[in-house]
Amino acid sequence: MDAVVKTFPPRADSTQPAAGEPEKARAAYMDKPVTDRPSQDEVEAAVRTLLRWTGDNVEREGLVDTPRRVANAFREMFSGYDQCPAEELGRTFEEVAGYDDMVLVKDIRFHSHCEHHMVPIIGKAHVAYLPAGRVVGLSKIARVVDIFARRLQTQEALTAQIAGSIHETLKPRGVAVIIEAEHMCMAMRGIRKEGSTTLTTTFTGAFRDHPEEQARFMMMLRNGLAG
């Protein structure tokens, strides 16, 4: 990725006020974004312009339907803008027979797109949380990963958003997220280093404050991967 000077997002659990502090604003990424989308015709015209810019002939047989296909593909690949992570995590279960230990969902594979060059980010997420009286369906964790992945992203922001949405909605004792991914903006252009992997982490609550919980998470993840 090219160097970009920007303000870093708040810590994943920064929306949680300390004792005695006033309630803080809900993180913007928790809601479905408000977008001003152009029409299908405008999108297809823009794709034709890009095709012409590559130097190809937009009238040849293989490219005649490409603008429509690209528009439809983009609608699918960026469907995360039409979904709300809080809604996915809203239904929880309290009948868990007193279970309050770690819940770890690993190897959640995803495809995202770099917000700097709009080329793919391909990777997998490992997500864990420590319940505080309620749990969420395991598929909902994977859905939250997909919602944020299907938006223009940086890996750092993606990691923080997944952790922050789970922390804010479920209010568990802690959340841990590790993402490992390959960035096509590094593999296909620029430095062109194929196979290099980037790892990012976010820890909230007990995972951040108690090193032994972090170590236990890492051990469970490593042993699971080894198996």
Sequence and secondary structure as in RCSB ss.txt:
>XXXX:A:sequence
MDAVVKTFPPRADSTQPAAGEPEKARAAYMDKPVTDRPSQDEVEAAVRTLLRWTGDNVEREGLVDTPRRVANAFR
EMFSGYDQCPAEELGRTFEEVAGYDDMVLVKDIRFHSHCEHHMVPIIGKAHVAYLPAGRVVGLSKIARVVDIFAR
RLQTQEALTAQIAGSIHETLKPRGVAVIIEAEHMCMAMRGIRKEGSTTLTTTFTGAFRDHPEEQARFMMMLRNGL
AG
>XXXX:A:secstr
           TTTTS  TTS      GGGS        HHHHHHHHHHHHHHHT  TTSGGGTTHHHHHHHHHH
HHTGGGG  HHHHT  EE  STT  S EEEEEEEEEEEETTT  EEEEEEEEEEE SS EE HHHHHHHHHHHHT
SEE HHHHHHHHHHHHHHHH  SEEEEEEEEEEHHHHSSTT  TT  EEEEEEEEHHHH HHHHHHHHHHHHHHH
H 
